[in-house]
């Protein structure tokens, strides 16, 4: 029986990335959209309970890894080069997940990001795969908002 309340999951291949320069970039893969909180175990010395309380500690945000087909566009390399030159350019941006109609559904915003690692393509004369470049960006915060 069909229902109007159907809530299908979003497809993971349908997304747009903005790296803070105002232009949307095409990437084949984005990973690292996760957060973690340290656990602080605590026990009062006068408690009868032999267990420990678990309190939230520092929040951590993973590095975001971006992969795309290598082209002659050097924008990612130029951004990475700012770090290599000692003048890291921090950017805030977003990864927008689209629904089936290609309308924004969810947005992952990241702040104060800078390229921590750039990796050029693996080259092999015996295959016909697309050359992939990888950029890993460190960020200070990730938040999920509905679009």
Z-matrix of the N, CA and C atoms (Angstrom, degrees):
N
C 1 1.443
C 2 1.530 1 109.24
N 3 1.306 2 116.67 1 122.79
C 4 1.468 3 121.50 2 179.72
C 5 1.525 4 109.94 3 -77.29
N 6 1.307 5 114.45 4 147.45
C 7 1.453 6 119.68 5 179.79
C 8 1.527 7 109.83 6 -135.22
N 9 1.295 8 117.67 7 147.07
C 10 1.467 9 122.47 8 179.58
C 11 1.525 10 111.39 9 -72.47
N 12 1.332 11 117.25 10 -14.92
C 13 1.464 12 121.39 11 -177.87
C 14 1.526 13 112.58 12 -88.71
N 15 1.299 14 118.07 13 9.33
C 16 1.457 15 121.45 14 -175.44
C 17 1.526 16 110.11 15 -56.32
N 18 1.326 17 116.06 16 134.52
C 19 1.457 18 122.15 17 -175.43
C 20 1.526 19 108.86 18 -128.13
N 21 1.336 20 116.55 19 75.52
C 22 1.460 21 121.39 20 -178.54
C 23 1.520 22 110.88 21 -71.12
N 24 1.340 23 117.23 22 149.26
C 25 1.473 24 119.69 23 176.01
C 26 1.532 25 110.59 24 -70.81
N 27 1.317 26 115.58 25 156.17
C 28 1.457 27 121.40 26 179.59
C 29 1.526 28 109.98 27 -80.97
N 30 1.309 29 116.53 28 149.20
C 31 1.459 30 121.53 29 176.24
C 32 1.527 31 109.28 30 -76.89
N 33 1.322 32 116.97 31 135.67
C 34 1.456 33 121.49 32 -176.57
C 35 1.518 34 115.01 33 -76.93
N 36 1.326 35 118.71 34 -6.44
C 37 1.465 36 120.81 35 -178.26
C 38 1.515 37 112.88 36 -95.30
N 39 1.310 38 117.99 37 -3.59
C 40 1.450 39 122.46 38 -170.98
C 41 1.536 40 109.56 39 -106.88
N 42 1.332 41 117.40 40 85.10
C 43 1.466 42 120.26 41 -176.01
C 44 1.522 43 111.03 42 -146.82
N 45 1.325 44 114.49 43 161.00
C 46 1.465 45 123.20 44 176.66
C 47 1.522 46 107.29 45 -129.73
N 48 1.316 47 116.16 46 141.54
C 49 1.456 48 120.73 47 -179.47
C 50 1.521 49 109.95 48 -119.95
N 51 1.324 50 115.81 49 133.97
C 52 1.466 51 122.29 50 174.30
C 53 1.523 52 106.15 51 -119.43
N 54 1.324 53 116.85 52 117.54
C 55 1.474 54 120.50 53 -177.40
C 56 1.520 55 110.96 54 -94.84
N 57 1.291 56 116.96 55 31.17
C 58 1.446 57 120.53 56 172.30
C 59 1.515 58 115.80 57 84.73
N 60 1.319 59 118.00 58 -0.61
C 61 1.458 60 118.32 59 177.76
C 62 1.526 61 111.31 60 -101.39
N 63 1.338 62 116.76 61 8.72
C 64 1.452 63 121.83 62 175.79
C 65 1.513 64 115.04 63 89.01
N 66 1.337 65 117.59 64 -10.61
C 67 1.462 66 119.24 65 179.74
C 68 1.524 67 110.28 66 -106.21
N 69 1.304 68 116.10 67 144.63
C 70 1.459 69 120.93 68 177.70
C 71 1.526 70 108.22 69 -84.01
N 72 1.325 71 116.09 70 134.97
C 73 1.455 72 120.96 71 -178.89
C 74 1.518 73 109.94 72 -113.85
N 75 1.315 74 115.75 73 148.40
C 76 1.455 75 120.76 74 179.18
C 77 1.516 76 110.97 75 -96.88
N 78 1.306 77 116.49 76 121.22
C 79 1.459 78 121.92 77 177.43
C 80 1.510 79 108.53 78 -126.97
N 81 1.320 80 116.22 79 149.61
C 82 1.458 81 120.12 80 179.88
C 83 1.515 82 111.79 81 -88.18
N 84 1.340 83 117.66 82 -20.25
C 85 1.458 84 120.02 83 -177.54
C 86 1.519 85 110.56 84 -154.07
N 87 1.320 86 115.76 85 139.19
C 88 1.464 87 123.15 86 173.78
C 89 1.518 88 107.18 87 -132.61
N 90 1.329 89 117.29 88 126.23
C 91 1.464 90 121.79 89 176.13
C 92 1.525 91 109.34 90 -132.94
N 93 1.316 92 116.15 91 166.11
C 94 1.463 93 121.05 92 176.78
C 95 1.512 94 114.38 93 96.14
N 96 1.322 95 117.59 94 16.52
C 97 1.469 96 119.84 95 177.96
C 98 1.530 97 108.28 96 -84.54
N 99 1.316 98 115.96 97 73.57
C 100 1.463 99 118.57 98 179.39
C 101 1.517 100 111.15 99 -145.25
N 102 1.311 101 113.33 100 157.60
C 103 1.460 102 121.42 101 178.59
C 104 1.516 103 108.56 102 -126.14
N 105 1.310 104 115.72 103 158.21
C 106 1.461 105 121.84 104 -179.08
C 107 1.520 106 107.69 105 -146.24
N 108 1.304 107 116.62 106 145.83
C 109 1.457 108 121.58 107 177.46
C 110 1.521 109 109.25 108 -124.93
N 111 1.324 110 116.68 109 128.43
C 112 1.465 111 120.49 110 176.05
C 113 1.518 112 109.70 111 -62.40
N 114 1.311 113 115.79 112 148.06
C 115 1.464 114 121.68 113 177.51
C 116 1.525 115 107.95 114 -105.83
N 117 1.319 116 115.68 115 126.24
C 118 1.463 117 121.71 116 177.00
C 119 1.520 118 107.39 117 -106.02
N 120 1.323 119 115.96 118 117.54
C 121 1.471 120 119.70 119 177.76
C 122 1.522 121 108.16 120 -90.80
N 123 1.326 122 115.06 121 134.75
C 124 1.459 123 120.55 122 -174.37
C 125 1.520 124 109.71 123 -140.57
N 126 1.313 125 115.49 124 141.21
C 127 1.465 126 120.67 125 176.18
C 128 1.517 127 108.70 126 -144.90
N 129 1.333 128 115.83 127 127.16
C 130 1.455 129 120.09 128 173.85
C 131 1.524 130 108.73 129 -70.02
N 132 1.312 131 116.62 130 144.06
C 133 1.458 132 120.69 131 -178.96
C 134 1.521 133 113.61 132 -67.96
N 135 1.333 134 118.59 133 -22.98
C 136 1.465 135 120.34 134 -176.59
C 137 1.525 136 112.83 135 -101.52
N 138 1.349 137 118.08 136 10.98
C 139 1.461 138 119.98 137 -179.45
C 140 1.522 139 110.96 138 -78.36
N 141 1.326 140 115.52 139 143.63
C 142 1.460 141 121.11 140 176.34
C 143 1.531 142 110.96 141 -81.22
N 144 1.330 143 116.27 142 -25.01
C 145 1.455 144 121.85 143 -178.55
C 146 1.538 145 109.07 144 -72.15
N 147 1.339 146 117.80 145 124.79
C 148 1.465 147 119.36 146 -178.69
C 149 1.540 148 113.33 147 -75.28
N 150 1.328 149 118.07 148 -7.80
C 151 1.467 150 121.71 149 -179.66
C 152 1.515 151 112.57 150 -82.50
N 153 1.301 152 114.86 151 175.12
C 154 1.457 153 121.51 152 179.13
C 155 1.519 154 109.66 153 -116.48
N 156 1.310 155 115.90 154 147.78
C 157 1.460 156 120.77 155 172.06
C 158 1.524 157 107.74 156 -81.62
N 159 1.314 158 116.29 157 145.72
C 160 1.465 159 120.67 158 177.58
C 161 1.515 160 108.38 159 -113.73
N 162 1.328 161 115.36 160 119.18
C 163 1.457 162 122.51 161 -176.70
C 164 1.523 163 109.71 162 -112.07
N 165 1.343 164 117.39 163 148.70
C 166 1.466 165 118.81 164 176.20
C 167 1.526 166 110.74 165 -73.66
N 168 1.337 167 114.70 166 138.33
C 169 1.464 168 121.09 167 179.16
C 170 1.521 169 110.91 168 -110.89
N 171 1.321 170 116.03 169 -136.86
C 172 1.456 171 121.69 170 -178.02
C 173 1.533 172 111.08 171 -69.57
N 174 1.317 173 115.75 172 142.88
C 175 1.464 174 121.81 173 176.23
C 176 1.528 175 107.70 174 -93.34
N 177 1.337 176 115.19 175 139.86
C 178 1.462 177 120.41 176 179.01
C 179 1.522 178 108.91 177 -128.21
N 180 1.317 179 115.17 178 147.46
C 181 1.461 180 121.83 179 179.20
C 182 1.529 181 107.86 180 -123.04
N 183 1.317 182 116.22 181 129.40
C 184 1.461 183 120.60 182 -179.22
C 185 1.521 184 110.99 183 -69.17
N 186 1.324 185 114.83 184 160.03
C 187 1.460 186 119.56 185 172.29
C 188 1.521 187 108.64 186 -70.79
N 189 1.308 188 116.62 187 143.78
C 190 1.469 189 122.42 188 178.15
C 191 1.525 190 107.58 189 -94.82
N 192 1.322 191 116.23 190 127.64
C 193 1.454 192 121.65 191 179.80
C 194 1.523 193 109.47 192 -106.57
N 195 1.325 194 116.12 193 127.45
C 196 1.463 195 123.18 194 -178.04
C 197 1.530 196 108.84 195 -117.31
N 198 1.331 197 116.75 196 134.87
C 199 1.465 198 121.27 197 177.25
C 200 1.518 199 109.35 198 -128.12
N 201 1.332 200 114.89 199 140.13
C 202 1.460 201 120.11 200 177.18
C 203 1.522 202 109.69 201 -154.17
N 204 1.316 203 115.45 202 163.85
C 205 1.455 204 120.79 203 175.63
C 206 1.522 205 110.04 204 -65.49
N 207 1.322 206 115.87 205 134.54
C 208 1.468 207 121.86 206 -177.83
C 209 1.524 208 109.83 207 -72.46
N 210 1.339 209 116.61 208 129.51
C 211 1.461 210 122.57 209 178.67
C 212 1.525 211 108.64 210 -131.26
N 213 1.307 212 116.82 211 -174.31
C 214 1.463 213 119.76 212 177.32
C 215 1.524 214 112.29 213 -83.29
N 216 1.329 215 118.21 214 1.33
C 217 1.465 216 122.24 215 176.19
C 218 1.529 217 108.36 216 -74.76
N 219 1.321 218 116.76 217 117.00
C 220 1.464 219 121.14 218 -175.29
C 221 1.522 220 113.64 219 -100.46
N 222 1.326 221 118.58 220 19.59
C 223 1.464 222 121.19 221 -176.87
C 224 1.532 223 111.73 222 -60.38
N 225 1.323 224 117.53 223 -43.47
C 226 1.473 225 119.79 224 179.77
C 227 1.524 226 111.08 225 -66.58
N 228 1.327 227 116.92 226 -42.66
C 229 1.460 228 119.87 227 178.04
C 230 1.526 229 110.68 228 -62.96
N 231 1.317 230 117.94 229 -41.79
C 232 1.463 231 120.88 230 179.42
C 233 1.521 232 111.78 231 -63.61
N 234 1.343 233 116.80 232 -36.75
C 235 1.471 234 119.94 233 176.81
C 236 1.520 235 109.40 234 -66.76
N 237 1.323 236 117.97 235 -43.46
C 238 1.463 237 121.83 236 177.71
C 239 1.524 238 110.47 237 -62.48
N 240 1.311 239 116.69 238 -37.33
C 241 1.466 240 120.66 239 -178.43
C 242 1.524 241 111.91 240 -63.37
N 243 1.334 242 117.87 241 -27.34
C 244 1.473 243 118.77 242 176.37
C 245 1.529 244 110.74 243 -61.46
N 246 1.330 245 116.93 244 -35.33
C 247 1.466 246 120.91 245 177.39
C 248 1.526 247 109.74 246 -70.40
N 249 1.330 248 116.85 247 -45.62
C 250 1.465 249 120.94 248 179.72
C 251 1.522 250 111.56 249 -60.70
N 252 1.326 251 116.66 250 -31.08
C 253 1.468 252 121.20 251 178.70
C 254 1.527 253 113.07 252 -85.39
N 255 1.337 254 117.56 253 2.54
C 256 1.456 255 121.37 254 177.56
C 257 1.516 256 114.93 255 81.67
N 258 1.325 257 117.91 256 15.82
C 259 1.470 258 121.74 257 -178.36
C 260 1.521 259 109.36 258 -129.76
N 261 1.317 260 117.41 259 57.93
C 262 1.470 261 121.91 260 -174.48
C 263 1.525 262 111.56 261 -52.37
N 264 1.307 263 115.27 262 127.26
C 265 1.461 264 122.23 263 178.11
C 266 1.526 265 108.00 264 -97.17
N 267 1.332 266 116.24 265 108.18
C 268 1.465 267 120.75 266 179.61
C 269 1.525 268 109.65 267 -84.02
N 270 1.338 269 114.59 268 138.75
C 271 1.462 270 120.10 269 179.62
C 272 1.522 271 109.82 270 -133.74
N 273 1.299 272 115.15 271 152.01
C 274 1.463 273 121.66 272 169.19
C 275 1.514 274 107.01 273 -108.51
N 276 1.312 275 116.21 274 145.68
C 277 1.451 276 119.40 275 -177.98
C 278 1.513 277 111.01 276 -155.90
N 279 1.324 278 115.48 277 -166.80
C 280 1.461 279 119.65 278 -177.82
C 281 1.516 280 111.11 279 -153.29
N 282 1.313 281 114.36 280 153.56
C 283 1.456 282 123.12 281 172.13
C 284 1.516 283 105.06 282 -118.68
N 285 1.327 284 116.61 283 117.14
C 286 1.454 285 121.78 284 -175.90
C 287 1.519 286 109.43 285 -106.41
N 288 1.321 287 115.73 286 121.35
C 289 1.460 288 122.11 287 175.79
C 290 1.518 289 107.74 288 -87.78
N 291 1.333 290 115.91 289 130.70
C 292 1.463 291 121.02 290 -176.22
C 293 1.523 292 111.04 291 -103.15
N 294 1.337 293 116.19 292 151.88
C 295 1.465 294 120.47 293 175.20
C 296 1.527 295 109.32 294 -85.44
N 297 1.335 296 116.54 295 -174.44
C 298 1.471 297 120.45 296 -177.26
C 299 1.526 298 113.07 297 -61.50
N 300 1.316 299 117.74 298 -26.91
C 301 1.465 300 121.79 299 178.82
C 302 1.537 301 111.61 300 -87.39
N 303 1.330 302 116.96 301 9.06
C 304 1.470 303 125.01 302 -177.61
C 305 1.521 304 112.55 303 59.70
N 306 1.328 305 115.33 304 33.35
C 307 1.459 306 122.32 305 173.82
C 308 1.528 307 108.17 306 -101.13
N 309 1.331 308 118.71 307 146.22
C 310 1.468 309 120.44 308 179.37
C 311 1.529 310 111.83 309 -57.84
N 312 1.322 311 116.52 310 132.44
C 313 1.461 312 122.11 311 178.68
C 314 1.527 313 110.96 312 -115.45
N 315 1.331 314 117.57 313 -49.88
C 316 1.461 315 123.28 314 178.89
C 317 1.519 316 108.43 315 -135.58
N 318 1.319 317 115.85 316 152.39
C 319 1.457 318 119.73 317 178.59
C 320 1.531 319 108.79 318 -134.62
N 321 1.324 320 114.83 319 130.86
C 322 1.460 321 121.65 320 172.70
C 323 1.520 322 106.70 321 -102.62
N 324 1.311 323 117.75 322 111.81
C 325 1.459 324 121.92 323 178.46
C 326 1.524 325 108.72 324 -95.45
N 327 1.310 326 116.59 325 137.11
C 328 1.462 327 120.71 326 174.94
C 329 1.522 328 108.43 327 -125.72
N 330 1.338 329 115.94 328 148.70
C 331 1.465 330 120.22 329 -175.22
C 332 1.524 331 111.14 330 -127.19
N 333 1.318 332 114.20 331 152.86
C 334 1.469 333 124.16 332 176.33
C 335 1.524 334 112.05 333 52.22
N 336 1.324 335 116.38 334 47.17
C 337 1.464 336 121.51 335 -177.54
C 338 1.524 337 111.30 336 -89.36
N 339 1.319 338 115.15 337 146.82
C 340 1.458 339 121.65 338 174.59
C 341 1.525 340 108.53 339 -146.94
N 342 1.335 341 117.91 340 149.58
C 343 1.458 342 120.95 341 -175.46
C 344 1.523 343 112.24 342 -75.03
N 345 1.323 344 116.21 343 111.15
C 346 1.455 345 122.19 344 -178.71
C 347 1.526 346 112.17 345 -86.34
N 348 1.334 347 116.75 346 -24.61
C 349 1.471 348 119.89 347 -177.88
C 350 1.526 349 109.17 348 -155.07
N 351 1.319 350 115.37 349 136.84
C 352 1.467 351 121.72 350 172.96
C 353 1.511 352 107.02 351 -124.94
N 354 1.321 353 116.22 352 136.90
C 355 1.457 354 120.23 353 179.43
C 356 1.525 355 108.82 354 -129.62
N 357 1.303 356 115.78 355 125.82
C 358 1.451 357 121.48 356 177.78
C 359 1.518 358 111.14 357 -76.18
N 360 1.316 359 116.85 358 175.98
C 361 1.462 360 120.91 359 -176.09
C 362 1.531 361 112.43 360 -72.68
N 363 1.338 362 115.36 361 150.48
C 364 1.458 363 121.12 362 170.25
C 365 1.519 364 107.26 363 -81.44
N 366 1.313 365 116.11 364 128.47
C 367 1.462 366 120.52 365 -175.63
C 368 1.528 367 109.32 366 -108.97
N 369 1.327 368 115.74 367 130.94
C 370 1.461 369 120.85 368 -178.74
C 371 1.519 370 107.78 369 -149.19
N 372 1.320 371 117.24 370 118.59
C 373 1.459 372 121.41 371 -175.33
C 374 1.526 373 112.98 372 -67.39
N 375 1.334 374 117.94 373 -18.31
C 376 1.455 375 121.04 374 -175.36
C 377 1.512 376 115.93 375 -90.71
N 378 1.335 377 119.19 376 2.82
C 379 1.471 378 119.18 377 179.28
C 380 1.526 379 110.60 378 -128.10
N 381 1.319 380 114.85 379 169.34
C 382 1.465 381 119.78 380 -178.12
C 383 1.529 382 111.54 381 -121.04
N 384 1.332 383 116.99 382 28.09
C 385 1.462 384 120.92 383 179.92
C 386 1.522 385 111.09 384 -77.79
N 387 1.318 386 115.69 385 158.39
C 388 1.456 387 121.80 386 177.12
C 389 1.530 388 108.94 387 -69.51
N 390 1.321 389 116.84 388 138.89
C 391 1.465 390 121.80 389 174.99
C 392 1.527 391 107.97 390 -73.19
N 393 1.336 392 116.38 391 126.79
C 394 1.469 393 122.18 392 -174.86
C 395 1.522 394 109.91 393 -113.06
N 396 1.343 395 116.07 394 132.72
C 397 1.465 396 120.45 395 170.29
C 398 1.520 397 108.28 396 -105.96
N 399 1.330 398 115.23 397 147.10
C 400 1.457 399 121.66 398 -177.20
C 401 1.521 400 109.46 399 -124.36
N 402 1.324 401 115.56 400 135.60
C 403 1.461 402 121.31 401 176.04
C 404 1.516 403 107.83 402 -126.59
N 405 1.315 404 116.02 403 128.60
C 406 1.466 405 121.25 404 176.77
C 407 1.521 406 107.57 405 -110.84
N 408 1.335 407 115.56 406 122.47
C 409 1.463 408 118.47 407 -178.64
C 410 1.529 409 109.99 408 -114.17
N 411 1.322 410 114.16 409 135.45
C 412 1.464 411 121.54 410 174.96
C 413 1.522 412 106.71 411 -89.80
N 414 1.320 413 116.64 412 139.01
C 415 1.467 414 119.47 413 178.50
C 416 1.520 415 109.43 414 -137.73
N 417 1.303 416 115.97 415 160.18
C 418 1.460 417 121.07 416 -177.40
C 419 1.514 418 113.53 417 -94.17
N 420 1.341 419 116.62 418 -15.96
C 421 1.461 420 118.71 419 -179.37
C 422 1.523 421 109.82 420 -161.40
N 423 1.336 422 115.55 421 143.78
C 424 1.460 423 122.41 422 172.10
C 425 1.523 424 106.62 423 -128.73
N 426 1.318 425 116.51 424 133.26
C 427 1.459 426 119.74 425 176.17
C 428 1.522 427 109.26 426 -134.37
N 429 1.311 428 115.89 427 146.62
C 430 1.462 429 123.10 428 178.97
C 431 1.521 430 108.36 429 -104.25
N 432 1.326 431 115.71 430 126.21
C 433 1.467 432 120.42 431 177.88
C 434 1.523 433 108.18 432 -132.14
N 435 1.323 434 116.27 433 149.59
C 436 1.457 435 119.27 434 175.18
C 437 1.521 436 108.00 435 -79.28
N 438 1.304 437 115.24 436 138.84
C 439 1.464 438 121.04 437 -175.34
C 440 1.527 439 111.37 438 -76.86
